[in-house]
């Protein structure tokens, strides 16, 4: 944990990955994040594999948080939530707008409870467009944004990228939006601040950063960034395996081609011109694929490192667990005192020089902090007992 946001109170109303990932990043940066879940827990707790009632998916998105379990459909649960909103600096959710309104945490309602609130909603589609009321999940947004079609455009078939990419990209944009809003508030901006982060627009902007291409300059311009759309841009076969190679500069290409015995290509009049090479990207990559078949992966990696050409072996997920660089930086290290069944954790990769990190806290059991947080909101012990007895609140254990 890097305590840069120490003293900032974040109220997280979220589910599955997008919202919890946002909350974990803010918690990793030192914010006090109170996550409110239903009394039967977030559905992500039930994913497989799991231990002690917490799935790996939950563990990897919920460290450094406090857990409160409330039935927000009950009037008493909504009343408790209103108190939490009133004492928070930030409210974040990834519900549909109509669902937030039913719970009394749409922007107008939340702003009325807390005039200094930074309010952030990560939603499927921007509220200014016709899709605003549609439900959205990662696969749907990968399809709607054009991301899933990249496989077809590059010569294959449409497919989802096998990671929860749309959720995580949207989460990162939500984090910087909230931090920027907090900064503006500290600089004197008055009134509540509303931040909207729509998944479709976020992923489309992320994708089209390079792929808007010729359409940037003309209505009929071709889309797709040529270098990355080439069907020959891929991990390459060697004599005994696969490696990644990316000569990029003129000197890197020259070094690689001469090493591979293709002085004829280096001598071509177009070779020294980056525009000339870019217009022949398929030719360049096809030549590279042929050259790499001539040696083993180890031989090529040694030669490419000697030539200072960017390269890597093609790691499997299993290889990451034993990667020597990741071991050097303590990538999977688990802090002392964590539950013994958690043998690896994922770090906050950001480091800030001169800021002493604080110990990371394990992901909390459901309702672990319900009593403490409600007490901080002004509830007396007997009032909390009554909420628990009525099933409106839940405690761990």
N, C-alpha and C positions, 0 to 999 in steps of 0.2 A: 504494500500500500504506500502511495506517495501522498503525503498529507497536504497537498496544495489547496484542496477545497475544504479543509477543516473548518467546521462551523456552519457549512451549508447544509440545510435540511432538505432532503429530497423525498417526496412521496411517490412511490411507484405502484401503479395499478396496471398490471400487465400479465401476459401469459406466454408460454412456450419459449421462444428464443428472442424475437425482436426486442420486446420490452425488457426482459431480464438481462439481455446483453448490454443494453443502455445503462440499466441500473448498476450492473457490475462494474462497468468502466468508470462511472461516476464514483462508486464506492472505492474502487481502486485508487482514485485520485483524492481520496480522503473525505468525501462527502458522507454525511450520515444518511444512509438510504434505508427508509422503512418500506418494506414491500408488503402490500396488503393482498392476501389471497383469499379465495373462498374457504369456508370452514372444512371442505373436503379436499382442499389443496389444488394447486395448478395441475392440469392434465400432464404437464411435462414430468411431474414427480413419478408418474406411473410408467414412463417409457422404460425400455430395456436397453442394457442391463441395469440392475440396481442393487443397492445394499442399504439396510436400515430404513427402508421406505423412501429412499432418495435415489433417483436414477442418475446415471453418469451425465445425461443432458442437463439435469437440474444442478448437479454439483458444479459443472463447468460454466454455469451462468449466474451463480448466486452467492459467491463468497463475499465477505465483508458487509453483509446486509443484516438488518433486523427483520424478523418475521412476525407479522400480525395477521391473524385469521379472523375474518368477519363475514357475516351474512349480509351483504349489501342490499339484498332485496327486502330485508326487514327494516322497519322504520327506525328501530334502535340502532341497527348497523349503519344506516345512512346518517344518523345523528352523530355517531362516533366518527365516521368518515369526515363529516363537516368540521369537527374539532381538529382532526389531523390536517385538513386543508388549511385551516386558520393559522397553524403554527409552522407551516412549511415555507421554504423559499422557492421550491420548485415542485410542480405537480407534473408527472409524466404518465401518459397512458397510451396503449395501442389498441383501444376499442374503436368500434364504429361510432360516429358522432351521435347517432340516435341512442345507442346503448349508454354512452356517457351522460346524455341528457336524462335518461331514466334514473340514473343513479345520483343525479344532482351535481355532477362534476363536468358538465359542459362548460365552455369558457365563461359565458355570462354568469352562471351560478357560482363557479369557483372564484371568479374575480370579485363577486359581491361578498364572499367570505374572507377574502384576503387581497386588499388593494395593492400589495407589493409583490404579488405572485408572478413568477415566471411559469407560464403554462405551456406545455408542449404535448401535442397529439401527433403520433405517428399513425397515419391512416392509409387506406388502400389507394385512394384517388383524391386529388385536390378538390376542395369544396366548390370551386368555381366552375367545375365541368360537369358534364352530363353523367359521368360514371360515379359520381360522388357517393351514392348509396350502395354500391356493389360491395359484396364481401371480397376479401382478398387474402390470399396466402402466398407463400414463397413460389410455389410451382405456377400459380396463376399469373403472378407478376413476371416471372421469367418468360412466360409465353407472351403476355400482353406487351412487354417492353421490347420485344425483338431478340432478347437474349437467347431464348431456346432455338431460334431459327438460325443462329450463327453456324451451327453444325451443317445445316443444309446449304447455306450460302457458301461455305468453304468446301463443298463437294460431297457432303455426307447426307445425313438425315437430321431433322429437328430432334433435339434432346435437351433435357434439363442438365445443367451443370451440377455434378453430384456433390454439392455442398449447399447449405442454406444461404445462398449468396444474397438474394434480394433482401431478406431480413437483416443480414449483418451490414450490408451497405447502407440501408436505411437507418439502422441503429447508429452508425458512425456519423451520419449527417445530423441526426437528432442530437447527439452529444455536442457537436460543435455549435449547433443552433442554440442550445440551452446555455452553454458556457458563454457564448457571445452575448446572449440576452442578460445573463448575470453580470457580465462586465459592463454593459450599458447601464444597468440599474445602479451599479456601484459608482458609475461616472455621473449619476444624477438624473437619469431618465425616470420620469414619474409614471405612476399608474401601473396596472398589471400589464404584462407583455405576453402576447399570444404567439406561439411558434407552431407552424403547421409543417409537417414533413410527410408528404404523400409518397407512397412506395413507387407507383408507376412513374411519376415525374423524376423521382430520385434515380431509379435504375435506368430510365431512358437517357437522362443526362449523363450518367456514368458511362453507358454504352456508346452514346453518340459522340463522346469526347473526341475519338479518333474516327469513328465510322460515319459521321455526318459528311466528311470528306468533300467531294465535289458539289454536293447539295448546299454547302456553305456559300458558294458563290453564284449558283444559278438554280432555278426551279427544276431544271431537267438534269442537273448534275448527278453523276453516279455516286451512290453511297458505298461505303466499305473501304477501309484503309488497306491498300494493296498488300503491304508486307505481311500483316497478320492474317489476311484472308487467304494467302497462298496455301493450296492443299499440301505443298511440300514443307510448310512450316510446322514442324512437329519434332518430337524426340526422334533421333536418328539411330538406325541399326548400325552396329559395328560388327566385327567378326564374331563377337561372343556376347553381345548384349545391346544396351541402349544408352545413349548419352544425349545431353542437350548442348548445343553449340550456337553461339550468336556472334559471328563477326559483324561489326556494325560500321566502324570507321574504315576509311580507305586503307589505312595501314594494317588493320586487323584482317581485312579481306586479303590483302596482298600476302601477308605472312601465312595465312591459312592455305591459300591456293598454291603458293610456292612449296610449302611443306607437303602438299598433296600432289605435287607434280603437274600442276596446271598452269605453267608459265604462259601457255598460249592464251588463256583467258585474261591473265594480267596484262598481256600485250595488246589486247583489244583497245581501239581508240576510245571507246565509251567507258572503259573500266575506271579511269581516274575521276570521273564525274559522278558524284552521288546521284544526280538525276538520271544519268545513264544506267547506273546499276539498279536504281529503284524501278525503272521501266522494264527491267529484265529480271525481276525478283524471282519469278518461277524458274528461269534458267539458272540463276545463281544457287537457289536452294536445291534444285535437282542435281546440279554438279556436286554440291556438298554431300548429298545423300550417297552418291556413287563413291566419292573419295573415302568417306568414313567406313565403308565396308571393307577396306583394305587392311585395317589393323584392329587389334583388340581395344576394348574400352580403356583398359589401363594404359596402353601405349598411347592412345589418343589424348587422354586426360593429361598425361605427363608432358606430351608435346605441346598441347594447347596452353597449359600453365606456363611453360617455358616461353611461349610466344606472346603471353599476356592476352590471349583471346578468351572472352567470357565463356565458361563451360561448366558443366556439372554432370555427375552421374544422375541417373533417374531414380530417385529414392522412392521406395514403397513406404506406405504409412508405417509399417513395422520398423523400417530402417531409422525413422526419426527417433524411436525410443533409444537407439544406441548411437546416435550421431555424436561424434566427438566434440564438434563445436557447440552443440546444444548442451552437452555435458559440461563444457568449460564455463558456460554462462549460467549454469544451474537451472536450465529451462523447466525441468519437471520436478524440481525440489519441493517437498512438502514441509511446511513449517512444523516445528516441534509443537506437540500438544494437539495436533489434528487427530480425528478418528483414525484408528489403525487400519481400517479397510480402504482408506484413500491413500494409495501408494504413489500417485502422481497427481500434480495439479498443473494448470497452465498459468504462466505469468502474465502480468501486465507488462508488455514489451517496452513501454516508454520508460526512459530513465532521464532524470533531471539532475544535473551536476549540482552538488552542494546541498541537496535536500535529503536528509536522513530518512530512509524508508521506515515505516512502521510495520509490525507483524501483520500478516494477513489472517483474517478470521475465517473459520470454516463456514460453509453454507449452513444456515440454521434449520433445525427441524421445524415443521409447520407449527406456527403459533408460539415459537420459543420466546418471543418478546411481547406477546399480546398484553400481559398484565403490566409490564414495566412501561410500555408506550402509552397505554390507556391511563395509567397513573400519572404520567407526565402531562397528559391532556386534561387532568383535573378530576378524573373519576376516583371516587372513594373505593376502598377494598370491597365493601359490601355491594356496591353498584357493579363492579367487575364480576363478582361472584354471581350476581343475578343475570348478567349478560351470558356468562358461561353456562349457567344452569338452563337458560332458555334456548341455548344452541345458537345464539346470535354471535358469540365469540368463542374461540377455541384456544386452549393452551396446549403446549407440547406435553407429551407424556401419556 
